[in-house]
Amino acid sequence: MKIMVVGGGGREHAIIKSLRKNPRAEIIYALPGNGGIASDADCVDIEATDIEGIVAFAKANSIDYAVVAPDDPLAMGCVDALEEIGIRAFGPGRDAAVIEASKIFSKNLMKKYGIPTAQYEVFEEMQPALDYLEGSRIPVVIKADGLALGKGVVIAETRDDAKAAVISMMGEKKFGDSGSRIVIEEFLSGPEVSVLSFTDGRSLVPMVSSMDHKRALDGDKGLNTGGMGTIAPNPYYTEEVAELCMKEIFLPTMEAMNKEGRKFKGCLYFGLMITDKGPKVIEYNCRFGDPETQVVLPLLESDLLDIMEAVTDERLAEVPVKFADSSACCVVVASGGYPGSYAKGCEIIIDDMDEDTEVFVAGAALQDEVLKTNGGRVLGVTSVAPTLAEAIEAAYRNVKKVNFEKAYYRTDIGAKALEAERK
């Protein structure tokens, strides 16, 4: 079976490693992949947003199945384009991917169908937004409507910061057209939980919960990043909370998309806040999260390819989806300076990892057979162990086996989760 995975980051590396476990996966292509993924798949120099190139490659190479992982190609209709030429694919079509591609769409969807979320207002012009902020409660959250590499959200601690965020998005076009419309919403407080789910539009199966660490520095300080590490499962996601989410958020979202004529088939990601008034949706993603995938998939005991095909064929209810009763911790190693400017081209040396530890490469390139840094988040080291404390200890023991110039990582991934476990 010839499989094609669209994307080239740590998430895609984790997906490819899981797909390889199925003996039917004879050849896996990664478009474009990266220097680290090259050890697990055949990398092809076609960008994830080159829909025409992806379709042409799939056709020319008789691809049997495709996995479209990143948000941009999903929002651009990559799955639709592949299905038009008869290639089965995992991921939502363009009509359903709008749940992430437009914050305004998703907020209006939640409001229409009574799905719990923060109160909000939508603005299409800058001055009314600035006027609204004069009387809004602080802190406040400013969100660009469209996709912005996970960086189009600002939690403003002061009124001046809020106004600066609006001017940056709408006036200075920091995120291009993505910020031409914005959402201003109330600030929610409480533990954050990420829950990825498989859904075929008929049934929905949540995966093991996780906790992301977005800030660049220890103690949740510094700038927002694409994610500096994750743990799973999330201790704040109790059985009681899980039941509530299934009843009030997960299934209602699937059904709402069906009622809107936008059947969602793929991985639907729920970013949740466990408030004192119950769980609320912070955001939806139309794909696997990064780096959540790097702790969720190593705990998956069922076969990923079988599950993905069942989602595509709308028979998810017939396939087992089982996760190990263990814990996982992923520590992301980044280039010094990230998420600001950083150097590229530094040689990466990785010593042998312990058993139950994997390296998922995100930003690296092969130059003359030498793996070198080529991005802000370079790689993630994920360890699986019977308990969360053991998984964290193993991840940090193994992360010391990664070396490149000006490498840095947070030293407190999972600290909050351990604290919650002790309560």
C-alpha positions as CSV (number, residue, x, y, z in Angstrom):
1,M,0.0,0.0,0.0
2,K,1.4,3.4,-1.0
3,I,0.6,6.1,1.6
4,M,1.2,9.9,1.3
5,V,1.4,12.1,4.3
6,V,1.2,15.9,3.6
7,G,3.2,18.0,5.9
8,G,6.7,18.3,7.3
9,G,6.8,18.8,11.1
10,G,7.0,16.8,14.3
11,R,3.3,16.0,14.1
12,E,3.8,14.4,10.7
13,H,6.8,12.5,12.0
14,A,4.7,11.0,14.8
15,I,1.9,10.1,12.3
16,I,4.3,8.4,10.0
17,K,6.0,6.4,12.8
18,S,2.5,5.2,13.8
19,L,1.5,4.4,10.3
20,R,4.6,2.3,9.7
21,K,3.5,-0.1,12.4
22,N,0.9,-1.5,9.9
23,P,2.4,-4.1,7.6
24,R,0.2,-2.9,4.8
25,A,2.1,0.4,4.7
26,E,4.7,-0.7,2.2
27,I,5.8,2.8,1.1
28,I,5.2,6.1,2.9
29,Y,5.9,9.4,1.1
30,A,6.2,12.7,3.1
31,L,5.4,15.9,1.2
32,P,7.7,17.7,1.9
33,G,8.8,16.0,5.1
34,N,12.1,17.0,6.7
35,G,15.6,15.7,7.4
36,G,14.5,13.7,10.4
37,I,11.4,12.3,8.7
38,A,13.7,11.1,5.9
39,S,14.7,8.1,8.1
40,D,11.1,6.9,8.2
41,A,9.6,8.0,4.9
42,D,10.5,9.0,1.3
43,C,10.6,12.8,1.4
44,V,9.4,14.6,-1.7
45,D,10.1,18.3,-2.3
46,I,6.5,19.5,-2.7
47,E,5.2,22.0,-0.3
48,A,2.1,21.2,1.8
49,T,0.3,24.2,0.2
50,D,1.0,23.2,-3.4
51,I,-2.3,21.5,-3.9
52,E,-1.8,21.1,-7.7
53,G,1.7,19.5,-7.1
54,I,0.3,17.2,-4.4
55,V,-2.5,16.0,-6.6
56,A,-0.2,15.5,-9.6
57,F,2.3,13.5,-7.5
58,A,-0.5,11.3,-6.0
59,K,-1.8,10.5,-9.5
60,A,1.6,9.8,-11.0
61,N,2.6,7.5,-8.1
62,S,-0.7,5.7,-7.8
63,I,-1.2,6.6,-4.1
64,D,-3.6,4.4,-2.3
65,Y,-4.2,6.6,0.7
66,A,-3.4,10.1,1.8
67,V,-3.2,11.8,5.2
68,V,-3.4,15.6,5.0
69,A,-2.1,16.8,8.4
70,P,-1.6,20.6,8.4
71,D,-4.3,23.3,8.7
72,D,-3.5,25.3,5.5
73,P,-3.8,22.5,2.9
74,L,-7.0,21.3,4.6
75,A,-8.5,24.8,4.5
76,M,-7.4,25.1,0.9
77,G,-9.4,21.9,-0.1
78,C,-6.5,19.4,-0.4
79,V,-8.7,16.5,0.6
80,D,-11.5,17.5,-1.8
81,A,-8.9,17.8,-4.7
82,L,-7.5,14.3,-3.9
83,E,-11.0,12.7,-3.7
84,E,-11.9,14.3,-7.0
85,I,-9.2,12.1,-8.7
86,G,-10.4,9.0,-6.7
87,I,-7.7,9.0,-3.9
88,R,-9.1,8.3,-0.5
89,A,-7.8,10.7,2.2
90,F,-7.9,11.4,5.9
91,G,-8.9,14.9,6.9
92,P,-11.9,17.2,6.5
93,G,-12.9,18.8,3.3
94,R,-12.7,22.6,2.8
95,D,-16.3,23.1,4.0
96,A,-15.6,21.4,7.3
97,A,-12.0,22.7,7.8
98,V,-13.6,26.2,8.2
99,I,-14.2,25.3,11.8
100,E,-10.5,26.2,12.3
101,A,-9.9,28.4,9.3
102,S,-12.4,31.0,10.6
103,K,-12.7,31.9,14.3
104,I,-15.8,33.8,13.5
105,F,-17.5,30.8,11.9
106,S,-16.6,28.6,14.9
107,K,-17.8,31.1,17.5
108,N,-21.0,31.7,15.6
109,L,-21.5,27.9,15.4
110,M,-21.1,27.5,19.1
111,K,-23.5,30.4,19.8
112,K,-26.1,29.0,17.4
113,Y,-26.1,25.5,18.8
114,G,-25.6,26.3,22.5
115,I,-22.1,24.9,22.8
116,P,-20.4,26.5,25.9
117,T,-17.7,29.0,25.0
118,A,-16.5,32.5,26.0
119,Q,-18.7,35.5,25.3
120,Y,-17.5,37.4,22.3
121,E,-18.0,40.2,19.7
122,V,-16.9,40.2,16.0
123,F,-15.4,43.3,14.3
124,E,-14.7,44.0,10.7
125,E,-13.3,47.5,11.2
126,M,-10.6,48.7,13.5
127,Q,-12.2,51.8,15.1
128,P,-15.3,50.1,16.4
129,A,-13.1,47.4,17.9
130,L,-10.9,50.0,19.6
131,D,-14.1,51.8,20.9
132,Y,-15.4,48.5,22.3
133,L,-12.2,47.9,24.2
134,E,-12.8,51.2,26.2
135,G,-15.5,49.5,28.1
136,S,-14.4,45.9,28.1
137,R,-13.3,43.9,31.0
138,I,-9.5,43.3,31.3
139,P,-7.8,40.9,30.7
140,V,-9.3,40.3,27.3
141,V,-8.6,38.0,24.3
142,I,-8.0,39.2,20.8
143,K,-8.2,36.7,18.0
144,A,-7.5,37.0,14.3
145,D,-10.3,35.4,12.3
146,G,-8.1,33.3,10.0
147,L,-5.1,30.9,10.2
148,A,-2.0,32.5,11.6
149,L,0.4,29.6,12.4
150,G,-1.1,29.3,15.9
151,K,0.0,32.8,16.8
152,G,-3.1,34.8,16.0
153,V,-4.3,34.9,19.6
154,V,-3.3,37.6,22.1
155,I,-4.2,37.6,25.8
156,A,-4.1,41.3,26.6
157,E,-3.3,42.0,30.3
158,T,-3.9,45.8,29.9
159,R,-6.2,48.0,27.8
160,D,-3.2,49.4,26.0
161,D,-2.0,45.9,25.1
162,A,-5.4,45.1,23.8
163,K,-5.5,48.1,21.6
164,A,-2.0,47.4,20.3
165,A,-3.1,43.9,19.4
166,V,-6.1,45.2,17.4
167,I,-3.9,47.8,15.6
168,S,-1.3,45.1,14.8
169,M,-3.9,42.7,13.3
170,M,-6.3,45.1,11.6
171,G,-4.1,48.2,10.9
172,E,-0.6,46.8,10.4
173,K,-1.9,43.5,8.9
174,K,0.6,41.4,10.9
175,F,-1.2,38.3,9.8
176,G,-2.3,39.5,6.4
177,D,-5.9,38.9,5.5
178,S,-6.3,36.6,8.5
179,G,-6.5,39.6,10.7
180,S,-8.9,41.7,8.5
181,R,-11.7,40.5,10.8
182,I,-11.2,39.8,14.5
183,V,-12.9,38.3,17.5
184,I,-12.7,40.0,20.9
185,E,-13.8,37.6,23.7
186,E,-13.9,37.4,27.5
187,F,-10.9,36.0,29.3
188,L,-11.6,32.6,30.8
189,S,-9.6,31.1,33.6
190,G,-8.9,27.6,34.7
191,P,-6.8,24.6,33.6
192,E,-6.5,24.1,29.8
193,V,-7.1,20.7,28.3
194,S,-6.5,19.5,24.7
195,V,-8.7,16.6,23.4
196,L,-8.1,15.3,19.9
197,S,-10.9,13.1,18.5
198,F,-11.5,10.8,15.6
199,T,-14.8,11.4,13.9
200,D,-16.5,10.2,10.7
201,G,-19.5,12.5,11.1
202,R,-21.5,9.6,12.4
203,S,-19.7,8.8,15.6
204,L,-16.9,10.5,17.6
205,V,-14.1,8.8,19.6
206,P,-12.0,11.1,21.9
207,M,-8.3,10.3,22.1
208,V,-6.4,10.5,25.4
209,S,-6.3,14.0,26.8
210,S,-3.2,16.2,26.9
211,M,-1.7,19.4,28.2
212,D,0.2,21.8,26.0
213,H,2.8,24.3,27.2
214,K,2.6,27.3,24.8
215,R,4.9,29.9,26.4
216,A,8.6,29.9,25.5
217,L,10.0,30.0,29.0
218,D,9.7,28.2,32.3
219,G,6.8,29.3,34.6
220,D,4.7,30.0,31.5
221,K,6.7,33.2,30.9
222,G,7.8,34.6,27.6
223,L,6.2,34.7,24.2
224,N,3.6,32.3,22.8
225,T,5.1,29.5,20.6
226,G,3.8,26.6,18.6
227,G,4.2,24.5,21.8
228,M,7.2,23.8,23.9
229,G,6.1,20.4,25.3
230,T,3.1,18.2,26.2
231,I,2.0,15.6,28.6
232,A,-0.8,13.0,28.5
233,P,-3.1,12.2,30.0
234,N,-4.2,15.5,31.5
235,P,-5.0,15.1,35.2
236,Y,-7.6,17.9,35.1
237,Y,-9.6,15.9,32.5
238,T,-11.4,13.6,35.0
239,E,-14.1,11.0,34.1
240,E,-16.8,13.4,35.2
241,V,-15.4,16.2,33.0
242,A,-15.0,13.8,30.1
243,E,-18.7,12.7,30.3
244,L,-19.8,16.4,30.4
245,C,-17.6,17.3,27.4
246,M,-19.0,14.3,25.4
247,K,-22.6,15.4,26.1
248,E,-22.3,19.2,25.9
249,I,-19.4,19.8,23.5
250,F,-18.1,16.9,21.4
251,L,-21.3,15.3,20.1
252,P,-23.1,18.6,19.8
253,T,-20.2,20.0,17.6
254,M,-20.3,16.9,15.3
255,E,-24.1,17.2,15.0
256,A,-23.9,21.0,14.5
257,M,-21.5,20.6,11.6
258,N,-23.8,17.9,10.1
259,K,-26.8,20.3,10.4
260,E,-24.8,23.0,8.6
261,G,-24.1,20.6,5.7
262,R,-20.4,20.5,6.6
263,K,-19.9,16.9,7.7
264,F,-16.5,16.7,9.5
265,K,-14.4,13.6,8.8
266,G,-10.9,13.4,10.3
267,C,-9.3,14.6,13.5
268,L,-11.3,17.2,15.3
269,Y,-9.3,19.0,18.1
270,F,-11.0,20.6,21.1
271,G,-9.1,23.2,23.0
272,L,-10.9,23.4,26.3
273,M,-10.8,25.5,29.5
274,I,-12.2,23.9,32.7
275,T,-13.8,26.9,34.3
276,D,-15.7,27.1,37.6
277,K,-18.8,27.0,35.4
278,G,-17.8,23.8,33.7
279,P,-15.8,23.0,30.5
280,K,-15.9,25.6,27.7
281,V,-14.4,25.6,24.2
282,I,-11.4,27.9,23.6
283,E,-10.8,26.8,20.1
284,Y,-11.4,24.1,17.5
285,N,-8.7,22.7,15.2
286,C,-9.4,20.7,12.1
287,R,-6.4,18.4,12.5
288,F,-4.0,16.8,14.9
289,G,-2.4,19.3,17.3
290,D,1.4,19.8,17.4
291,P,3.0,18.8,19.8
292,E,-0.1,17.1,21.3
293,T,0.2,14.4,18.6
294,Q,3.7,13.5,19.9
295,V,2.3,12.3,23.2
296,V,-1.1,11.0,22.1
297,L,-0.1,8.6,19.3
298,P,2.7,6.9,21.3
299,L,-0.1,5.8,23.7
300,L,-2.3,4.5,20.9
301,E,-2.5,0.7,21.1
302,S,-4.9,0.3,18.2
303,D,-3.8,0.6,14.6
304,L,-3.7,4.1,13.3
305,L,-4.1,3.3,9.6
306,D,-7.1,1.0,10.3
307,I,-8.7,3.9,12.3
308,M,-8.0,6.5,9.6
309,E,-9.4,4.3,6.8
310,A,-12.5,3.7,9.0
311,V,-13.0,7.5,9.4
312,T,-12.7,8.0,5.6
313,D,-15.2,5.2,5.0
314,E,-17.6,6.3,7.7
315,R,-17.4,3.1,9.7
316,L,-15.5,4.4,12.8
317,A,-17.9,2.6,15.1
318,E,-16.7,-0.8,13.8
319,V,-13.0,-0.2,14.7
320,P,-11.4,-0.5,18.1
321,V,-9.7,2.7,19.4
322,K,-7.7,1.8,22.5
323,F,-5.0,3.7,24.4
324,A,-2.4,2.4,26.8
325,D,-3.0,2.9,30.6
326,S,0.3,4.8,30.7
327,S,1.6,8.4,30.5
328,A,3.7,10.3,28.0
329,C,5.8,13.5,28.1
330,C,7.2,15.4,25.2
331,V,9.9,18.0,25.6
332,V,10.5,20.3,22.6
333,V,14.1,21.3,21.9
334,A,14.2,24.7,20.1
335,S,16.8,27.0,18.5
336,G,18.0,29.8,20.7
337,G,16.0,33.0,20.0
338,Y,12.8,31.2,19.1
339,P,10.0,32.3,18.6
340,G,12.0,35.4,17.5
341,S,14.9,35.2,15.1
342,Y,17.2,32.2,15.4
343,A,20.2,30.6,13.6
344,K,19.8,27.7,11.2
345,G,22.3,25.2,9.9
346,C,23.6,23.9,13.3
347,E,24.7,20.3,13.3
348,I,22.4,18.1,15.4
349,I,23.9,15.2,17.4
350,I,21.4,12.7,18.9
351,D,22.8,9.9,21.1
352,D,20.9,6.5,21.5
353,M,17.6,7.0,23.3
354,D,16.3,4.7,26.0
355,E,13.6,2.2,25.2
356,D,10.1,3.7,25.2
357,T,11.6,7.1,24.1
358,E,11.2,8.5,20.6
359,V,12.5,11.5,18.8
360,F,10.1,13.4,16.5
361,V,11.9,15.8,14.2
362,A,10.2,19.1,13.3
363,G,12.7,21.7,12.0
364,A,15.7,20.0,10.5
365,A,17.3,19.4,7.1
366,L,19.8,16.9,5.8
367,Q,22.9,18.6,4.3
368,D,25.5,16.2,3.0
369,E,24.0,13.4,5.1
370,V,24.4,15.6,8.2
371,L,21.2,16.5,10.2
372,K,21.1,20.3,10.8
373,T,18.7,22.7,12.4
374,N,16.2,24.3,10.0
375,G,13.5,25.7,12.2
376,G,12.5,27.3,15.5
377,R,11.2,24.1,17.1
378,V,13.8,21.5,16.1
379,L,12.6,18.3,17.6
380,G,10.6,16.7,20.4
381,V,11.8,13.9,22.8
382,T,8.8,11.8,23.9
383,S,9.0,9.2,26.7
384,V,6.3,6.7,27.7
385,A,6.2,5.3,31.2
386,P,3.6,3.8,33.7
387,T,3.2,7.1,35.6
388,L,3.4,10.7,34.6
389,A,6.3,11.4,37.0
390,E,8.3,8.5,35.4
391,A,7.5,9.8,31.9
392,I,8.6,13.3,32.7
393,E,11.8,12.0,34.4
394,A,12.6,9.8,31.3
395,A,11.9,12.6,28.8
396,Y,14.3,14.9,30.6
397,R,17.0,12.2,31.0
398,N,16.8,11.6,27.3
399,V,16.6,15.2,26.1
400,K,20.2,15.6,27.4
401,K,21.2,13.3,24.6
402,V,20.3,15.9,22.0
403,N,23.0,18.5,21.2
404,F,23.2,21.5,18.8
405,E,24.5,25.0,19.2
406,K,22.2,27.3,21.2
407,A,19.7,24.5,21.9
408,Y,17.2,25.3,24.6
409,Y,14.1,23.7,26.2
410,R,11.8,24.4,29.1
411,T,12.7,22.5,32.3
412,D,9.1,22.5,33.7
413,I,7.1,20.5,31.2
414,G,4.5,18.6,33.2
415,A,5.1,20.4,36.5
416,K,1.6,21.7,36.7
417,A,0.1,18.3,35.9
418,L,2.1,16.7,38.6
419,E,0.9,19.3,41.1
420,A,-2.7,18.5,40.0
421,E,-2.1,14.8,40.5
422,R,-1.0,15.4,44.1
423,K,-4.2,17.3,45.0
